[in-house]
Amino acid sequence: MLSSTSEVYGNVELKKQPIDENTVINPINPYTVTKVFQDLLAQVYSKYLDLDIIILRMFTYSNPRRENLFQTAFAKQVALVENKIQKNLYHGNLESIRTFMSTEDTMKAYWLAATKGKIGGIYNVGGKNKISIKKFLDKLISKSNTTIKTKIKKSLLRPVDINVQVAKSSKFIKDTGWKEARSIDYSIMQLLNFMRKKYKNKNS
């Protein structure tokens, strides 16, 4: 099974969203080019070398152990500010809109793909909850026990960024029976509490 990414689709016109598996691949940054290479190579191996491969194009999800993801990085910074280790919360572009799913729903999707997905299948996997990065950050900050000041950081701004990515996961749901069970608010508190525990008393 290959864990690819929704970013292989690049910036898709609003009239062509939600994004399904037939949407044209259009990478917009070097990282995505590497994922497109993996995705296409896996398709070749599956079709012509008869290897048992399933490709998952994962849309935005929560993962407290990956601090390079925007939502995890935000939660980490809130915990650092609460512990007086950091003064401000720094961010890049907040205008992007994504669909979002929890850690548990993501892990369930991986399991169902491995046990019920069709060999050779390509699946979009994404939540039904659509939210801007700004609104996500606002929700996160509202759950903090202190005042959080935010500042834009130029180094976090990408030369080109995703504008909107709304997932269409109907093919995956049909083949595997996957269902979302967790809300965005649940995921936010999960991330925040994980980071609070991890960085508690780190300044002592």
C-alpha positions in Angstrom: 0.0 0.0 0.0 1.3 3.4 -0.9 0.4 6.5 1.1 0.4 9.3 -1.4 -1.0 12.8 -0.9 -3.8 15.0 -2.1 -1.1 17.6 -3.0 -0.5 15.6 -6.2 -3.5 17.4 -7.6 -2.1 20.9 -6.9 -4.5 23.8 -7.2 -7.8 22.6 -8.6 -10.4 25.0 -9.9 -13.4 25.4 -7.6 -15.8 24.3 -10.3 -13.9 21.0 -10.4 -14.2 20.3 -6.7 -14.7 18.2 -4.7 -11.6 16.4 -6.1 -12.0 12.8 -7.3 -9.5 10.3 -8.4 -9.8 11.3 -12.1 -8.7 14.8 -11.4 -5.5 15.6 -13.4 -2.3 15.4 -11.4 -0.6 18.8 -11.3 2.2 19.2 -8.8 3.2 22.7 -7.7 6.3 22.2 -5.5 9.3 19.9 -5.4 7.9 17.8 -2.5 4.8 17.0 -4.5 6.9 16.1 -7.6 8.5 13.3 -5.5 5.1 12.1 -4.4 3.8 12.1 -8.0 6.8 10.0 -9.0 6.0 7.5 -6.3 2.3 7.5 -7.2 3.0 6.9 -10.9 5.7 4.3 -10.3 3.3 2.4 -8.1 0.7 2.5 -10.8 3.2 1.1 -13.3 4.3 -1.7 -10.9 0.7 -2.6 -10.3 -0.4 -2.7 -14.0 2.7 -4.1 -15.7 4.5 -6.1 -13.0 1.3 -7.4 -11.4 2.2 -6.3 -7.9 -0.5 -6.1 -5.3 -0.6 -2.3 -4.7 -3.3 0.1 -3.4 -2.7 3.8 -3.6 -4.2 6.2 -1.0 -4.2 9.9 -1.8 -4.5 11.2 1.7 -6.0 14.6 2.4 -5.3 16.7 5.5 -5.4 14.7 8.7 -4.4 15.0 12.4 -1.1 13.4 13.6 0.3 14.6 16.9 3.7 12.9 16.2 4.4 14.8 13.0 5.3 18.3 14.1 5.9 19.4 10.5 2.2 19.4 9.8 0.6 22.8 10.2 -2.0 21.7 12.8 0.5 19.9 14.9 3.0 22.8 14.7 0.2 25.2 15.9 -0.7 23.0 18.8 2.9 22.6 19.8 3.4 26.4 19.8 0.2 26.9 21.9 1.7 24.5 24.5 5.0 26.3 24.4 3.3 29.7 24.9 1.2 28.3 27.8 4.5 27.1 29.4 6.2 30.4 28.8 8.8 28.8 26.6 7.8 30.8 23.6 6.3 34.3 23.4 4.3 34.2 20.2 2.7 31.7 17.8 4.2 32.0 14.3 2.4 31.0 11.1 2.5 31.2 7.3 -0.4 31.3 4.9 -3.7 30.9 6.6 -6.0 31.3 3.6 -5.9 27.7 2.4 -9.1 25.6 2.8 -8.9 21.9 3.4 -11.0 19.0 4.4 -9.8 17.5 7.7 -10.0 14.2 9.5 -8.8 12.8 12.9 -6.0 10.5 13.7 -8.4 7.7 14.6 -10.4 8.1 11.4 -7.1 8.1 9.4 -5.8 4.9 11.0 -9.1 3.2 10.4 -8.9 4.2 6.8 -5.5 2.6 6.4 -6.7 -0.6 8.0 -9.8 -0.8 5.8 -7.7 -0.1 2.7 -5.4 -3.0 3.6 -8.2 -5.4 4.4 -11.0 -4.3 2.0 -9.5 -2.1 -0.7 -9.3 -3.4 -4.2 -5.8 -4.3 -5.5 -4.7 -1.8 -8.1 -7.2 0.8 -6.7 -6.5 4.5 -6.3 -8.4 6.1 -3.5 -8.9 9.7 -2.3 -9.3 9.6 1.5 -10.4 12.8 3.2 -12.8 14.1 5.8 -16.1 15.8 5.2 -15.3 18.7 7.5 -14.1 21.7 5.4 -12.2 24.4 7.2 -9.7 27.1 6.5 -6.3 27.0 8.2 -7.2 30.4 9.8 -10.4 29.0 11.3 -8.5 25.9 12.5 -6.0 28.2 14.2 -8.7 30.3 15.8 -10.5 27.3 17.2 -7.2 26.0 18.6 -6.4 29.3 20.2 -9.9 29.6 21.7 -9.1 26.4 23.7 -6.0 27.8 25.2 -5.8 28.8 28.9 -3.7 31.9 28.1 -3.6 34.8 25.6 -1.9 33.8 22.3 -0.4 36.4 20.1 0.1 35.4 16.5 2.7 36.6 14.0 3.4 35.8 10.4 6.8 34.4 9.7 8.1 34.9 6.1 10.1 31.6 6.2 6.8 29.7 6.6 5.3 31.2 3.5 5.6 28.9 0.4 6.3 30.5 -3.0 3.2 28.7 -4.2 0.5 27.2 -1.9 -2.6 25.1 -2.1 -5.7 27.3 -2.3 -8.6 24.8 -1.8 -8.7 21.0 -1.5 -12.0 19.4 -0.9 -12.0 15.6 -0.9 -14.4 13.3 -2.6 -14.0 10.0 -0.9 -17.1 8.2 -2.2 -15.1 5.6 -4.1 -13.2 4.6 -0.9 -16.3 4.6 1.2 -18.1 2.4 -1.3 -15.3 -0.2 -1.4 -14.4 -0.3 2.3 -17.4 1.0 4.3 -15.2 3.6 5.9 -17.0 6.2 8.1 -15.8 9.3 9.9 -16.5 9.2 13.6 -14.5 12.2 15.0 -15.1 16.0 14.8 -12.6 18.8 14.2 -13.1 20.0 17.8 -12.2 16.5 19.1 -9.0 16.5 17.0 -8.0 19.9 18.1 -8.3 19.0 21.8 -6.4 15.7 21.1 -3.5 17.6 19.5 -3.4 20.3 22.2 -3.5 17.9 25.1 -0.8 15.7 23.5 1.5 18.8 23.2 0.6 20.1 26.7 1.7 16.7 28.1 4.9 16.6 26.0 6.1 20.1 26.7 4.9 20.4 30.3 7.6 22.0 32.6 10.1 21.9 29.7 11.3 25.3 30.9 12.1 24.2 34.4 
